[in-house]
Amino acid sequence: MDNIAALPIAAAHFESVAALVAADDLSKPTPCGDWTVQQLLDHVIGGNLMAAALLSGASREDAAAVLAESTVGADTFAAVQESMRAQANAFADSAALELIVHHPAMDMPGAQLLGFRVGDLLVHSWDLARAIGADETLDPEVVAVVATNIEPMRPFIGQVGMFGEGPSGTLDESADAQTALLDLMGRRP
């Protein structure tokens, strides 16, 4: 499986967990630093819409502005669905993977942006499930894709600032793939 095949699976899984979020869940804490469920949902919606904007030629500044928007007061689940469709449509363009986009972090090819989005959706599905007490099981094939995507960052992932402290260093080789990936990305399942 590659990132193109993984994107709709990761998106559908995130949507299925987001569909379980109740209004009283929005202020609950998540495993993502100080983010609440609402802030996590805003981040994912913003990330999806930012990816669509970047693939349509948005500047770094415009992309950052999209990412910073909040859905507080809106129908958050509808916003999740709409953002997933916008992102899927943007990546459906055959030229999307070859474009150089001006992501707020750095310029990158669309293929790299796609890998980031798959990882974001997958790991934040787990974060959201953990926050609301839902099933935390992730698709094993998508876990494998994201693990391959993120492996080159292993030596410095804890210094990037986006993945907590990075790997705990406490897992042994018997850890399952999902646990190993989550640990690498700063989660402590």
C-alpha positions in Angstrom: 0.0 0.0 0.0 1.2 3.5 -0.7 0.1 7.0 0.5 -2.5 7.4 -2.3 -4.2 4.2 -1.3 -3.8 5.0 2.5 -5.4 8.4 2.3 -9.0 7.4 1.9 -8.6 4.7 4.6 -7.1 7.1 7.1 -9.7 9.7 6.2 -12.6 7.3 6.6 -11.2 6.1 10.0 -10.8 9.7 11.3 -14.4 10.5 10.2 -15.7 7.4 11.9 -14.1 8.4 15.2 -15.2 12.0 14.8 -18.8 10.9 14.3 -18.7 9.6 17.9 -17.7 13.0 19.4 -20.5 14.4 21.5 -20.9 18.1 22.4 -19.6 17.4 25.9 -16.5 15.8 24.5 -15.2 19.0 22.9 -13.5 20.3 26.0 -11.9 17.0 26.9 -8.1 16.8 26.9 -6.2 14.8 24.2 -2.8 13.2 24.1 -1.7 16.1 21.9 0.0 18.4 24.4 -2.6 20.9 25.7 -5.1 20.4 22.9 -8.7 19.7 23.6 -10.9 17.6 21.4 -12.2 20.8 19.7 -8.6 22.0 19.1 -7.7 18.6 17.7 -10.7 18.6 15.3 -9.8 22.2 14.3 -6.2 21.1 13.5 -7.3 18.2 11.4 -9.9 20.2 9.5 -7.4 23.0 9.0 -4.8 20.6 7.9 -7.1 19.1 5.3 -8.2 22.5 4.0 -4.6 23.7 4.0 -3.5 20.8 1.9 -6.3 21.5 -0.6 -5.3 25.2 -0.7 -1.6 24.4 -1.1 -2.3 22.1 -4.0 -4.3 24.9 -5.6 -1.3 27.2 -5.4 -1.8 29.0 -2.0 1.1 30.9 -0.5 2.7 29.9 2.7 0.9 32.7 4.5 -2.5 31.9 3.1 -1.9 28.2 4.0 -1.0 29.1 7.6 -4.2 31.3 7.9 -6.3 28.4 6.7 -4.7 26.1 9.3 -5.4 28.6 12.1 -9.2 28.9 11.5 -11.5 27.4 14.2 -14.8 25.6 13.7 -16.1 26.5 17.2 -19.8 27.1 16.9 -20.1 25.3 13.6 -21.2 21.8 12.8 -17.8 20.3 13.5 -18.6 16.9 12.0 -19.9 18.4 8.8 -16.7 20.5 8.7 -14.6 17.3 9.1 -16.5 15.7 6.2 -16.3 18.8 4.0 -12.5 19.1 4.6 -11.9 15.5 3.9 -13.7 15.9 0.5 -11.7 19.0 -0.3 -8.4 17.3 0.5 -9.4 14.1 -1.5 -10.3 16.1 -4.5 -7.1 18.1 -4.4 -5.0 14.9 -4.2 -7.1 13.3 -7.0 -5.4 15.6 -9.5 -2.7 13.6 -11.3 -0.3 16.5 -11.1 -0.7 17.0 -7.3 2.1 14.8 -6.2 4.6 16.5 -8.5 3.8 20.1 -7.4 6.1 22.0 -5.1 3.9 23.4 -2.4 4.8 26.2 0.0 3.9 24.6 3.3 4.4 26.7 6.4 7.1 24.3 7.6 9.0 24.3 4.3 8.6 23.9 0.5 8.0 20.3 -0.4 6.6 18.1 -3.2 2.9 17.2 -3.1 3.9 13.6 -2.5 5.6 14.6 0.8 2.5 16.6 1.8 0.4 13.6 1.1 2.5 11.5 3.4 2.2 14.1 6.1 -1.6 14.2 5.7 -1.9 10.4 5.9 0.2 10.4 9.1 -1.7 13.3 10.6 -5.1 11.6 10.0 -3.9 8.2 11.3 -2.3 9.4 14.5 -5.0 12.0 15.3 -7.6 9.2 14.9 -5.9 7.5 17.8 -5.6 10.7 19.8 -9.3 11.4 19.3 -10.3 7.9 20.1 -8.2 8.0 23.3 -9.7 11.3 24.3 -13.3 10.2 24.0 -12.9 6.6 25.1 -13.5 5.0 21.6 -11.8 2.0 20.0 -8.1 2.9 19.4 -7.4 0.3 16.8 -5.7 1.7 13.7 -5.6 0.0 10.2 -2.5 -2.1 10.2 -1.7 -1.4 6.5 -1.9 2.4 7.1 0.2 2.0 10.2 2.9 0.3 8.0 2.7 3.1 5.4 3.0 5.8 8.1 5.9 4.0 9.8 7.7 3.9 6.5 7.1 7.6 6.0 8.3 8.6 9.4 11.2 6.2 9.8 13.8 8.7 8.3 12.9 11.1 11.1 13.6 8.6 13.9 17.0 10.1 14.9 15.7 13.6 15.5 11.9 13.2 15.8 11.8 14.2 19.4 13.5 17.5 18.5 11.0 18.5 15.8 8.5 19.8 18.3 5.5 18.2 16.7 5.8 14.7 18.1 6.1 15.3 21.9 9.4 13.8 23.2 9.6 11.3 20.3 10.3 7.7 21.1 10.3 6.6 24.8 13.1 4.2 24.4 11.2 1.8 26.6 9.6 -0.5 24.0 11.2 -3.9 23.2 11.1 -5.6 19.9 7.9 -7.5 20.8 5.8 -4.3 20.6 3.1 -4.5 17.9 3.4 -2.1 14.9 0.7 0.3 16.1 2.3 0.7 19.6 5.8 1.1 18.1 4.5 3.8 15.6 2.6 5.7 18.3 5.6 5.6 20.6 7.9 6.9 17.9 5.4 9.8 17.4 5.5 10.7 21.1 2.4 8.9 22.2 2.5 6.6 25.2 -0.2 4.0 24.6 
